């Protein structure tokens, strides 16, 4: 590591796809958007939490299950008024991702005014008086929603509430004695269970596909409150908002997304678990929005290198990179470098799981956290706060996960007032600002970039550039534990020069 003058360098911040550069995990979890004033009838859903009877001898027909489920799965027709050209609107690109060309078309393309957009998705009736579960991306920005039942009847629906963080929405039609799906306990679903996906792919009509549960607790971008059930049941554009059911005909998830290169099914589909849907829709009906708990920490996943640096015998848990001042976590005594291993007696596997557990906890409730600190196990009681509007948490599952790491090729400088102003670095951040990272260095592979601020090396505070140089001059091992501040907050990573030739 060398000292470099900051003046010759013009450091820029590039936003590549918005959330892609949000590299911390702030458990400031968003409230949901509210479709109206929540003056709706109480929500009464049928729930069956009994375990599935698992029989390895599969029957020769699923017709009885389909007959039971099909009347509860509906078509959702959406009309929206685009505010700009659909080809340049990211929301419309997202809309196409799920609906495809068959479900989305422009009306009056020759007219000078902005045309309306039409889309087709699916939904699931969950109460006899007309509550219907679907995806947020199906009804987002809708000016009109029409619901077609399996028996041919059609109704105008209103939005009760939406929650972009989970991609769940609740809509309602004025009807009675509707066929409903019973909700299963999705926590009891096991990998290998047979499931059926029911929806309206490509607008061709209701379709049923069969598969198994391929995985649980999946996350995709990490931007929302994700805990997907993965399935290889064929899911295509138009299936969004449809049902994923078990062999008892109970709802275990709402189909939400597919991983695809072609735009069609490739055997990797994702469904929002029914338990998560229950929490969201209960909150929307009761409060008109989803109220999420706030812990007030920046977290990341543990890698084998980080676990070794922290002298841990596990890679499970959520590593605390930073604690927000005066937050619930700060008041309870949590510190940077703590590893949260349990939440209310339940083990925490990674940062995303902790984020979701906190989100599902009511503001003002007390959470008991199991924490590993410097090899010791501690317990903290935290009174959770409430997430302010328009705050989004992003769990960092990958930052610091690089394996080839070192500090060779890194240049640093002191943090003066000009540097703070140019890079918008808060006054409470102290350390050495990175002015140069060699592209072929392990530090670059690890994720260190110009403009980052090194605040700790091997758990020792860094006050200035000379501290950073001194602490790396005579390394005691091939690995160095680095804590850096970026625009997204603080996080740890390890650097290993033993892999460098």
C-alpha positions as CSV (number, residue, x, y, z in Angstrom):
1,X,0.0,0.0,0.0
2,X,1.3,3.4,-0.9
3,X,0.4,7.0,-0.2
4,X,-1.0,8.9,-3.2
5,X,-1.9,12.5,-3.6
6,X,-5.7,12.8,-4.2
7,X,-5.5,15.9,-6.4
8,X,-4.6,14.3,-9.7
9,X,-7.4,11.9,-9.4
10,X,-11.0,12.8,-10.4
11,X,-13.1,10.2,-8.7
12,X,-16.5,9.5,-10.2
13,X,-19.5,7.5,-9.0
14,X,-21.3,5.4,-11.6
15,X,-24.7,4.0,-11.0
16,X,-25.1,0.8,-12.9
17,X,-28.7,-0.1,-12.8
18,X,-29.6,1.7,-9.7
19,X,-29.6,-0.8,-6.8
20,X,-26.7,-2.7,-8.2
21,X,-24.3,-0.4,-6.4
22,X,-26.0,-0.4,-3.0
23,X,-23.5,-2.6,-1.2
24,X,-24.5,-2.7,2.4
25,X,-27.4,-4.1,4.2
26,X,-29.4,-1.4,6.1
27,X,-32.3,-3.0,7.9
28,X,-34.4,0.0,7.3
29,X,-37.2,-1.9,5.7
30,X,-39.8,-0.2,3.6
31,X,-43.5,0.4,4.2
32,X,-45.8,-0.8,1.5
33,X,-47.6,1.4,-0.9
34,X,-51.2,1.8,0.0
35,X,-53.9,1.4,-2.6
36,X,-56.7,3.1,-0.5
37,X,-57.6,4.0,3.0
38,X,-58.0,0.4,4.0
39,X,-61.7,0.7,4.7
40,X,-62.4,-2.8,3.6
41,X,-64.2,-5.8,5.0
42,X,-62.2,-8.0,7.4
43,X,-60.1,-10.7,5.7
44,X,-61.1,-14.3,6.5
45,X,-58.9,-16.9,4.9
46,X,-58.9,-20.6,5.4
47,X,-55.6,-22.0,6.7
48,X,-54.5,-25.6,7.0
49,X,-51.2,-26.0,8.8
50,X,-51.1,-29.7,9.0
51,X,-48.1,-31.4,7.3
52,X,-48.4,-32.9,3.9
53,X,-48.9,-36.7,3.7
54,X,-45.9,-37.7,1.7
55,X,-46.2,-40.9,-0.4
56,X,-43.4,-41.7,-2.8
57,X,-45.9,-43.6,-5.0
58,X,-47.2,-41.0,-7.3
59,X,-50.7,-41.4,-8.6
60,X,-51.5,-41.6,-12.3
61,X,-53.7,-38.5,-12.3
62,X,-53.8,-35.1,-10.6
63,X,-57.3,-34.4,-12.0
64,X,-59.0,-34.3,-8.6
65,X,-56.6,-31.7,-7.3
66,X,-57.0,-29.6,-10.5
67,X,-60.8,-29.7,-10.2
68,X,-60.5,-28.5,-6.6
69,X,-58.0,-25.7,-7.4
70,X,-59.0,-24.4,-10.8
71,X,-62.1,-22.4,-9.8
72,X,-60.0,-20.3,-7.4
73,X,-57.4,-19.2,-9.9
74,X,-58.5,-16.1,-12.0
75,X,-57.4,-14.0,-14.9
76,X,-56.3,-10.5,-14.1
77,X,-56.6,-8.0,-17.0
78,X,-54.8,-4.7,-16.4
79,X,-55.0,-1.3,-18.2
80,X,-52.5,1.4,-17.4
81,X,-51.7,4.8,-18.8
82,X,-48.0,5.0,-19.7
83,X,-46.4,8.3,-18.6
84,X,-43.8,8.0,-21.3
85,X,-42.8,5.9,-24.3
86,X,-43.1,2.3,-23.2
87,X,-39.8,1.4,-24.9
88,X,-37.9,3.7,-22.6
89,X,-39.9,3.1,-19.4
90,X,-38.1,0.7,-17.0
91,X,-41.4,-0.2,-15.4
92,X,-42.8,-1.3,-18.8
93,X,-39.7,-3.3,-19.5
94,X,-40.3,-5.1,-16.1
95,X,-43.9,-5.5,-17.1
96,X,-42.9,-7.2,-20.4
97,X,-40.5,-9.4,-18.5
98,X,-43.5,-11.2,-17.0
99,X,-46.3,-10.7,-19.5
100,X,-44.4,-11.0,-22.8
101,X,-45.6,-9.7,-26.2
102,X,-48.8,-11.8,-26.0
103,X,-50.0,-10.1,-22.9
104,X,-48.9,-6.5,-23.6
105,X,-49.9,-4.4,-26.5
106,X,-50.1,-0.7,-27.5
107,X,-53.4,0.8,-28.5
108,X,-53.6,3.4,-31.3
109,X,-49.9,3.5,-32.0
110,X,-50.3,6.2,-34.6
111,X,-51.8,8.7,-32.2
112,X,-49.5,11.5,-30.9
113,X,-50.6,11.0,-27.3
114,X,-49.2,8.4,-24.9
115,X,-51.1,5.1,-25.5
116,X,-52.6,2.9,-22.9
117,X,-51.0,-0.4,-22.0
118,X,-52.7,-3.7,-21.5
119,X,-51.5,-6.7,-19.6
120,X,-52.6,-10.1,-18.5
121,X,-51.7,-11.9,-15.3
122,X,-53.2,-14.3,-12.8
123,X,-54.6,-14.2,-9.2
124,X,-55.8,-16.5,-6.4
125,X,-59.1,-16.1,-4.5
126,X,-58.4,-16.3,-0.8
127,X,-61.7,-15.3,0.7
128,X,-65.3,-16.0,-0.2
129,X,-66.1,-12.3,-0.3
130,X,-63.7,-11.4,-3.0
131,X,-60.1,-10.9,-1.8
132,X,-57.6,-12.0,-4.4
133,X,-53.9,-12.4,-4.1
134,X,-51.6,-11.4,-7.0
135,X,-48.3,-9.9,-7.7
136,X,-47.4,-6.2,-7.2
137,X,-45.9,-6.1,-10.6
138,X,-49.1,-7.3,-12.2
139,X,-51.3,-4.4,-10.9
140,X,-48.6,-1.7,-10.3
141,X,-49.7,1.6,-11.9
142,X,-53.0,0.1,-13.1
143,X,-55.8,2.5,-14.0
144,X,-58.3,-0.3,-14.4
145,X,-58.3,-4.0,-13.3
146,X,-60.7,-6.6,-14.6
147,X,-60.9,-10.1,-13.1
148,X,-62.4,-13.0,-15.0
149,X,-63.5,-16.0,-13.0
150,X,-63.2,-19.6,-14.2
151,X,-67.0,-19.8,-14.6
152,X,-66.9,-16.9,-17.1
153,X,-68.1,-14.1,-14.8
154,X,-66.1,-10.8,-14.9
155,X,-65.7,-8.1,-12.3
156,X,-64.0,-4.8,-11.8
157,X,-61.4,-5.0,-9.0
158,X,-59.9,-2.4,-6.7
159,X,-56.5,-2.4,-5.2
160,X,-56.6,-2.9,-1.4
161,X,-52.8,-2.5,-1.1
162,X,-49.5,-3.4,-2.7
163,X,-46.1,-4.3,-1.3
164,X,-43.2,-3.9,-3.8
165,X,-40.7,-5.4,-1.3
166,X,-42.4,-8.8,-1.5
167,X,-44.0,-8.4,-4.9
168,X,-47.4,-9.1,-3.3
169,X,-50.6,-7.3,-4.0
170,X,-54.2,-7.7,-2.6
171,X,-57.2,-6.7,-4.8
172,X,-60.9,-7.1,-4.2
173,X,-64.0,-7.7,-6.2
174,X,-67.6,-7.3,-5.1
175,X,-68.9,-10.9,-5.0
176,X,-69.9,-13.5,-2.5
177,X,-69.7,-17.3,-2.0
178,X,-66.6,-17.5,-4.1
179,X,-64.4,-20.7,-4.3
180,X,-61.3,-20.2,-2.2
181,X,-57.9,-21.8,-1.9
182,X,-56.9,-23.0,1.6
183,X,-53.5,-21.7,2.5
184,X,-50.8,-24.2,3.7
185,X,-48.0,-23.6,6.1
186,X,-45.2,-22.9,3.6
187,X,-42.5,-23.4,6.3
188,X,-43.4,-27.1,6.2
189,X,-42.9,-27.5,2.5
190,X,-39.9,-29.7,1.7
191,X,-37.5,-29.9,-1.2
192,X,-38.8,-32.7,-3.4
193,X,-42.5,-32.1,-2.7
194,X,-44.6,-32.3,-5.8
195,X,-46.3,-29.1,-6.7
196,X,-48.7,-27.8,-9.4
197,X,-48.6,-24.3,-11.0
198,X,-51.9,-22.9,-12.1
199,X,-52.2,-19.7,-14.1
200,X,-52.8,-18.1,-17.5
201,X,-49.5,-18.3,-19.5
202,X,-49.4,-16.1,-22.6
203,X,-53.1,-15.5,-22.3
204,X,-54.0,-18.8,-23.9
205,X,-56.3,-19.8,-21.0
206,X,-55.9,-21.6,-17.7
207,X,-53.0,-24.0,-17.7
208,X,-51.7,-26.5,-15.1
209,X,-48.1,-27.7,-15.0
210,X,-46.4,-30.1,-12.6
211,X,-43.0,-30.1,-10.9
212,X,-41.3,-30.4,-7.6
213,X,-40.0,-27.9,-5.1
214,X,-36.4,-27.5,-6.2
215,X,-35.2,-25.2,-3.4
216,X,-36.3,-23.0,-0.6
217,X,-35.3,-19.6,0.9
218,X,-34.1,-18.4,-2.5
219,X,-33.2,-14.7,-3.2
220,X,-32.6,-13.1,-6.5
221,X,-31.5,-9.5,-6.5
222,X,-31.6,-9.2,-2.7
223,X,-33.3,-5.8,-3.1
224,X,-36.7,-6.8,-1.6
225,X,-38.0,-9.1,1.2
226,X,-37.4,-12.3,-0.7
227,X,-37.8,-15.9,0.5
228,X,-38.8,-17.6,-2.7
229,X,-39.8,-21.2,-3.2
230,X,-38.0,-22.4,-6.3
231,X,-39.8,-24.9,-8.6
232,X,-39.2,-26.6,-11.9
233,X,-43.0,-26.6,-12.7
234,X,-43.3,-24.7,-16.0
235,X,-44.0,-21.1,-15.4
236,X,-44.3,-18.6,-18.3
237,X,-45.3,-15.0,-18.8
238,X,-48.9,-14.6,-17.7
239,X,-48.4,-17.1,-14.8
240,X,-47.5,-14.2,-12.5
241,X,-49.9,-14.0,-9.5
242,X,-51.1,-17.6,-10.1
243,X,-51.1,-20.5,-7.6
244,X,-48.5,-22.9,-6.6
245,X,-50.3,-25.7,-4.8
246,X,-49.3,-29.0,-3.0
247,X,-50.9,-32.4,-3.7
248,X,-53.6,-31.6,-1.2
249,X,-54.6,-28.7,-3.3
250,X,-53.5,-26.1,-0.7
251,X,-51.8,-22.8,-1.7
252,X,-48.0,-22.9,-0.9
253,X,-47.0,-19.9,-3.0
254,X,-47.9,-17.2,-5.5
255,X,-45.9,-17.5,-8.7
256,X,-43.8,-14.4,-9.2
257,X,-40.8,-14.7,-11.4
258,X,-38.7,-16.9,-13.7
259,X,-35.0,-17.1,-14.4
260,X,-34.7,-17.2,-18.2
261,X,-32.6,-16.3,-21.1
262,X,-35.3,-16.8,-23.7
263,X,-38.3,-15.2,-22.0
264,X,-40.0,-18.5,-21.5
265,X,-39.8,-21.4,-19.0
266,X,-36.3,-22.9,-18.4
267,X,-37.3,-24.9,-15.3
268,X,-36.4,-22.2,-12.7
269,X,-39.4,-20.5,-11.3
270,X,-40.0,-18.6,-8.1
271,X,-43.0,-18.3,-5.9
272,X,-43.7,-16.1,-2.9
273,X,-44.3,-18.5,0.1
274,X,-47.9,-18.5,1.4
275,X,-46.8,-17.6,4.9
276,X,-45.2,-14.4,3.6
277,X,-48.3,-13.7,1.6
278,X,-50.4,-14.1,4.7
279,X,-48.3,-11.6,6.6
280,X,-48.5,-9.0,3.8
281,X,-52.2,-9.3,3.1
282,X,-53.2,-9.3,6.8
283,X,-51.1,-6.1,7.2
284,X,-52.7,-4.5,4.2
285,X,-56.2,-5.1,5.3
286,X,-55.6,-4.2,9.0
287,X,-53.3,-1.1,8.5
288,X,-53.5,-0.2,4.8
289,X,-49.8,-0.8,4.5
290,X,-47.1,-3.2,5.6
291,X,-45.4,-2.1,8.8
292,X,-41.9,-3.4,9.1
293,X,-39.5,-3.6,12.0
294,X,-36.3,-1.7,12.0
295,X,-33.0,-2.9,13.6
296,X,-30.6,-0.3,12.3
297,X,-27.6,-2.2,11.1
298,X,-25.7,-2.7,7.9
299,X,-25.1,-6.5,7.4
300,X,-23.4,-8.9,5.0
301,X,-23.0,-12.6,4.6
302,X,-20.1,-14.5,6.1
303,X,-17.6,-16.0,3.7
304,X,-15.1,-18.7,4.7
305,X,-12.3,-16.1,4.7
306,X,-14.3,-13.7,6.8
307,X,-15.2,-16.5,9.2
308,X,-11.5,-17.4,9.5
309,X,-10.6,-13.7,10.1
310,X,-13.2,-13.5,12.9
311,X,-12.1,-16.8,14.4
312,X,-15.5,-18.4,13.7
313,X,-16.1,-22.1,13.1
314,X,-19.2,-21.3,10.9
315,X,-20.2,-19.3,7.9
316,X,-23.8,-18.9,8.9
317,X,-25.1,-15.8,10.4
318,X,-25.2,-12.1,9.4
319,X,-22.0,-10.0,9.9
320,X,-22.7,-6.5,11.2
321,X,-20.6,-4.0,9.2
322,X,-22.0,-0.9,10.7
323,X,-24.5,0.2,13.4
324,X,-26.6,3.3,12.8
325,X,-26.3,5.9,15.6
326,X,-29.2,6.0,18.0
327,X,-30.8,3.0,16.2
328,X,-32.5,0.2,18.1
329,X,-29.3,-1.9,17.6
330,X,-27.1,0.9,18.9
331,X,-29.2,1.4,22.0
332,X,-29.2,-2.4,22.7
333,X,-25.4,-2.5,22.5
334,X,-24.6,-4.2,19.1
335,X,-21.3,-3.3,17.6
336,X,-19.6,-3.5,14.2
337,X,-18.0,-6.9,13.8
338,X,-20.8,-8.8,15.7
339,X,-22.2,-11.8,14.0
340,X,-26.0,-12.3,14.5
341,X,-26.6,-16.0,14.7
342,X,-30.2,-16.2,16.2
343,X,-33.3,-14.1,16.0
344,X,-36.0,-14.9,18.6
345,X,-34.5,-18.4,19.1
346,X,-34.4,-19.2,15.4
347,X,-31.0,-19.7,13.7
348,X,-30.0,-17.2,11.1
349,X,-28.4,-18.6,8.0
350,X,-27.5,-15.3,6.2
351,X,-28.1,-11.6,5.9
352,X,-31.2,-12.0,3.7
353,X,-32.9,-14.2,6.2
354,X,-32.2,-11.8,9.1
355,X,-33.5,-8.9,7.0
356,X,-36.8,-10.8,6.4
357,X,-37.2,-11.9,10.0
358,X,-36.8,-8.3,11.2
359,X,-39.2,-7.0,8.5
360,X,-41.9,-9.5,9.6
361,X,-41.6,-8.3,13.2
362,X,-43.9,-5.6,14.5
363,X,-42.4,-2.2,15.3
364,X,-42.2,-1.8,19.1
365,X,-41.8,-5.5,19.7
366,X,-38.8,-6.9,21.5
367,X,-36.5,-9.3,19.6
368,X,-33.9,-11.5,21.3
369,X,-30.7,-11.7,19.3
370,X,-28.0,-14.3,19.6
371,X,-24.7,-12.8,18.8
372,X,-21.1,-14.0,18.5
373,X,-18.6,-11.3,19.5
374,X,-14.9,-12.1,19.6
375,X,-15.6,-15.8,20.0
376,X,-18.1,-15.2,22.9
377,X,-21.8,-15.9,22.7
378,X,-24.0,-13.0,23.9
379,X,-27.7,-12.2,24.0
380,X,-29.3,-8.8,23.3
381,X,-32.9,-7.7,23.7
382,X,-33.7,-5.1,21.1
383,X,-36.9,-3.1,20.9
384,X,-37.4,-2.8,17.2
385,X,-38.1,0.6,15.6
386,X,-40.4,1.4,12.7
387,X,-39.2,1.8,9.1
388,X,-39.8,5.3,7.7
389,X,-41.5,5.6,4.4
390,X,-39.5,5.1,1.2
391,X,-36.6,3.4,2.8
392,X,-35.3,0.3,1.2
393,X,-33.0,-2.3,2.7
394,X,-30.6,-4.2,0.6
395,X,-28.8,-7.3,1.9
396,X,-25.3,-7.6,0.6
397,X,-24.8,-11.3,-0.1
398,X,-21.8,-11.0,-2.3
399,X,-19.6,-8.0,-1.3
400,X,-16.4,-9.3,0.2
401,X,-16.9,-12.7,-1.3
402,X,-13.9,-12.6,-3.5
403,X,-11.2,-15.1,-2.8
404,X,-8.1,-13.5,-4.2
405,X,-7.5,-10.6,-2.0
406,X,-4.5,-8.4,-1.0
407,X,-3.7,-4.7,-0.4
408,X,-0.8,-4.6,-2.9
409,X,-1.5,-2.0,-5.6
410,X,-3.7,0.2,-3.4
411,X,-3.0,3.9,-3.0
412,X,-4.4,5.9,-0.1
413,X,-4.6,9.5,1.0
414,X,-5.7,11.5,4.0
415,X,-9.3,12.6,4.3
416,X,-9.3,16.4,4.1
417,X,-12.2,18.8,3.8
418,X,-11.9,19.0,0.0
419,X,-12.0,15.2,-0.3
420,X,-15.0,14.9,1.9
421,X,-16.9,17.6,-0.1
422,X,-15.9,16.0,-3.5
423,X,-16.9,12.5,-2.5
424,X,-19.7,13.4,-0.1
425,X,-18.2,11.6,2.8
426,X,-19.9,12.2,6.1
427,X,-18.0,13.9,8.9
428,X,-18.3,10.9,11.2
429,X,-16.4,8.7,8.8
430,X,-12.6,8.5,9.6
431,X,-9.9,6.6,7.8
432,X,-7.9,6.6,4.6
433,X,-9.5,7.2,1.2
434,X,-8.5,4.9,-1.6
435,X,-7.0,6.9,-4.5
436,X,-5.8,4.0,-6.7
437,X,-6.4,0.3,-7.1
438,X,-4.4,-1.7,-9.6
439,X,-6.7,-3.5,-11.9
440,X,-4.7,-6.7,-11.8
441,X,-4.4,-6.7,-8.0
442,X,-6.1,-9.0,-5.5
443,X,-7.5,-5.9,-3.8
444,X,-9.4,-5.0,-7.0
445,X,-10.7,-8.6,-7.2
446,X,-11.8,-8.2,-3.6
447,X,-13.9,-5.2,-4.5
448,X,-11.8,-2.3,-3.3
449,X,-12.3,0.8,-5.5
450,X,-11.2,4.4,-5.6
451,X,-13.3,6.5,-3.4
452,X,-13.8,3.8,-0.7
453,X,-12.6,4.7,2.8
454,X,-10.6,2.2,4.8
455,X,-11.7,2.6,8.4
456,X,-10.3,-0.6,10.0
457,X,-7.5,-3.1,9.3
458,X,-7.5,-6.3,11.2
459,X,-10.0,-4.9,13.7
460,X,-7.7,-1.9,14.4
461,X,-9.0,1.6,13.6
462,X,-7.4,3.6,10.8
463,X,-7.3,7.3,11.4
464,X,-5.3,8.4,8.3
465,X,-3.2,7.3,5.4
466,X,-0.1,6.7,7.5
467,X,-2.1,4.3,9.7
468,X,-3.1,2.3,6.7
469,X,0.4,2.2,5.4
470,X,1.9,1.2,8.8
471,X,-0.6,-1.5,9.4
472,X,0.0,-3.2,6.1
473,X,3.8,-2.7,6.0
474,X,4.6,-5.9,8.0
475,X,1.6,-8.2,7.7
476,X,1.5,-11.0,10.2
477,X,-0.3,-13.3,7.8
478,X,-1.3,-13.6,4.2
479,X,-4.8,-12.4,5.0
480,X,-5.9,-9.0,6.0
481,X,-9.4,-8.1,7.3
482,X,-10.5,-4.8,5.9
483,X,-13.5,-2.6,6.9
484,X,-14.4,-0.1,4.3
485,X,-17.0,2.7,4.0
486,X,-18.8,3.1,0.7
487,X,-21.9,5.1,-0.4
488,X,-24.0,2.1,0.8
489,X,-22.5,2.0,4.3
490,X,-19.7,0.0,5.9
491,X,-18.8,-3.7,5.3
492,X,-15.9,-6.1,5.8
493,X,-13.9,-8.0,3.3
494,X,-10.7,-10.2,3.5
495,X,-7.6,-9.8,1.3
496,X,-5.3,-12.8,0.7
497,X,-2.0,-12.2,-1.0
498,X,-1.0,-15.8,-0.9
499,X,-3.0,-16.3,-4.1
500,X,-0.9,-13.7,-5.9
501,X,2.1,-14.7,-8.0
